[in-house]
Amino acid sequence: MSKSIESYANELVEETLVETANTFFGARVALDEEIDRYRAKAEELALVEEGVLRRAAELNFLLLNRAVAEGFYQMIGVAPGHLLDAVEMVGQNVGRGVIPFALLPSTRYAKLVLAAYAVLVRAVEAYLHGEYSKDSRGRKRLSVNYEQLQGWCKRLNDKIDALNNNLSPSGTLCFIRGLDPALIKRQRLTEATLEGYTEELDREMAFAPVECLAVSYLTAPKLPPPDQVKGVILPFCKKLYAQSTPEVKHRLLLWKQASEA
């Protein structure tokens, strides 16, 4: 091989090595950064989740006890899941807001429960699907939400599987070795193979799957719109007021005091 051809071949090998290294390490750095962004958004969603639980705790406060709250959700055809456990998760919340006007106290109470339910519905919708707002430049931004992060998590795990399988350390080393046939021949003659080492390296450098939200986050139920269930909520609350007037009056007083504080 002439000197010029040999020099060209060496330069080509060097360029290939640099490109391979950039591809290998660049892909890992990019995936690491994306996982960090995902986890930061998951932490942000945890705050949104806490807001949902606080709204649920406010509604549960108005409904007096867990048994009544469970009956409320059954009445509107919803399996409440952890919404029933809101008090245990975030504490008993006394809500804030003006008690709606009505001639009868039972109607005022029923309207307040309906209003608290409407606030919870909006919070759950924002948690599940996000809500749009405008940033400082007037551009619409969708808030972080459960649906978004679940899809992102699935795509991340697909990327992790692809990188572990298609861009493994062993595969990259094997490609690099293939650029130097003389090295392969010497290794075979001396039995100095990399098989055991590369298998261990693959295990150590493999990305672990990302834990998706369903494992540890609130799976909030789909709640019917307030207008759709208003016809059953109001009679339910008026009946509850008649059955537990003193306790309901006390809850209304606490609500009023919290709103005026």
Salt bridges, closest charged atoms under 4 A:
GLU34 OE1 - LYS159 NZ 2.85
GLU44 OE1 - LYS41 NZ 3.42
GLU50 OE2 - ARG54 NH2 2.77
GLU58 OE2 - ARG55 NH2 3.05
ASP85 OD1 - ARG66 NH2 2.92
ASP85 OD2 - HIS82 ND1 2.97
GLU125 OE2 - LYS222 NZ 2.72
ASP135 OD2 - ARG139 NE 3.06
ASP135 OD2 - ARG141 NE 3.16
GLU147 OE1 - HIS129 ND1 3.43
ASP158 OD2 - LYS154 NZ 3.29
GLU247 OE2 - ARG251 NH2 3.52
